[in-house]
């Protein structure tokens, strides 16, 4: 089996409840991983936010290169 390095770009639309736009932006950057909400109940309670939905809008590869080891 061969090994490949793939350039992959993904974009998401995230709907989040927060006190203000800057907080919403920070929480989305910190508490999301791929298409998963990584926040825990204690995070949502401490920072007063809730990620409602994450939708993948772009899922494209831009190149592939075989890696020889």
Secondary structure as UniProt FT lines:
FT   STRAND          3..17
FT   HELIX           21..31
FT   STRAND          32..33
FT   TURN            34..35
FT   STRAND          36..37
FT   HELIX           41..47
FT   STRAND          50..67
//
